[in-house]
Amino acid sequence: MSESTPQTDRAQWKSRLGFVLAAAGSAVGLGNIWKFPYITGQNGGGLFVLIYLACIVLIGLPIMMAEIMIGRAGQRQPVGAFEAIHGRKTAWSGIGWMGVVAGFIILSFYIVVAGWSMDYTLKSIVNFTKPIESQAATEAEVYIATTSIEDMKTFLVDKETDRQLHPQKGLLESRLTKSQKENHKRFMAAIEQAEDLEQARLRLLKDEELKSSVEAVENVEQQVAKARLEIAGSVQAKVNSLSATDLLAQVKLSKRRDLVFEKMTGTFVNLLTNGWHSLMWAALFIMITIGVVAGGVAAGIERACRLLMPTLFVLICMMVLYGTFQPGFSAAISFVFSPDPSRLKASGVLEALGHAFFTLSLGMGAMMTYGSYQSSKTGLLQESVMITLLDTVIALLACLMIFPITFSYGQEPTAGPGLVFMSMPLAFAEIGRAGMLLSMAFFGLLFFAALTSAISLLEVVASYLIDQKNWSRAKAAITTGLLTLVVAVPTAFSSDSTSVLSNWEGDYGLNFFDTMDHLASNWMLPLGGLFIAIYAGWVMPRRLQEAEVEDMPAWIFQVWLVLVRFVAPALVIIVLMQKVGIFDIDEWL
Ligand code: PHE
């Protein structure tokens, strides 16, 4: 089939806004809400945000344009689009194949996490934090009634010291490179086995590289110990000067928080380690996704996104507004936005680049597929900018939503799923009555964000069967959805100790869930993005390209061409080389 004669009966978006909302729905997902805030914090805030924005503009946006361009020109989903453009079989269709496989893999773990968000939405509706909170309060009182004043003081000093030490410790430790830490770990493991410690140490440290790593780590350890002593001194003085009433009140608060933390963690771990429970929610979630995809492009996907995206936006704004009235708001703002170059390493820059692919749904043909349901030849630039902007704004709002709450309620900004499923409920528990509403809003929002992304993942896979094999939409959606659920089984059971997969982690270093995430997000998406950039920059027929960008200023087209031809491929190759371990950029710079 020639490129200039799109099938007349092929599904189409009803409106340009509908397309933009659906594509933004794909982009805005779990990546924005739990991953972005966490990696931002970890990489020192402000400067990282700037670099992330640069990656989005220099690499994300051009590849987004390339994907939509290819989809529009081919009027096919990714496996068929390249053939349609060239009018014959071509090896570039491999990009589409990899996209279909990546879609399957991402969807299989995505629906498990999305299922957890449904579980927590329901838990919020029945106010699950209340019994946890009151049980903890009771136990805290028992602790006060049965513990000596001296022990309580020690407890409080330890807790408070740890809390204050945390940021400083993180900062000091972040200066060590990965290989320094690994060398030190090996050294310690070897020393432990030795009978004569001093002699073993001397022998091992004859190796210059090992020696410098061990010294670097020990140096940091000493600094941490020193900082700890200093903090403990002043904390001790403060605790000693507390009146008996204040001391008891503080011990009670601290103990109660500890207990709520323990119980809340327990609630999440119960879910995480119960494969059947996780699978049940994942099944429900995929049913909903199948329902939307089977509904069609305009009547299913576009309609759902038109409803869900504004709702999500309103919910997130409400949560941010709540946060502005919280005592931790200014601490949160400075944590997220004030640049701290000492906490940003070169590998953090690469992380920003890798995340740009995931968060914009690039590299696996989702945007290509969505673009293919558009026959318009105008507005490529405006649409891509809108989608990218919406995704970025929501990622930044997510930071402004999460951190004021965690900071105001004494929570550390912990990693990944922990931030969303442990720290946030913990804060909600403390907020009291309004906490229940906030919790419902938060998990509901997470569910909507995940749903609109999952729809696009399933659509890439289903549209292959629809476009290339002439399946009916309903049959394609149901088959691929159920197949995804089968692939999700090992993911749902990846932390279940009763499953056969429980020694996967020992063998691969990551559990099954993380292995899938790693494979798709760290390898398949950047690789897919690399080939898409090369294709759009060097291979795609100029005539077709020009037809897509007729309304774009010529200089912007030229800039875009330079970015997809040189800048994006070069940067992606650097990221991949770092991943293979050809070099460690932190040591190299
Ligand atoms: N962009 C989605 C997120 O940020 C994830 C996704 C990746 C969706 C690739 C589709 C394709 O969560």
Residues whose N, C-alpha, C, O or C-beta is under 5 A from the ligand:
A	BS01	LIG	S26 A27 V28 G29 L30 G31 N32 F358 T359 L360 S361 L362 A366 S453 S456 L457
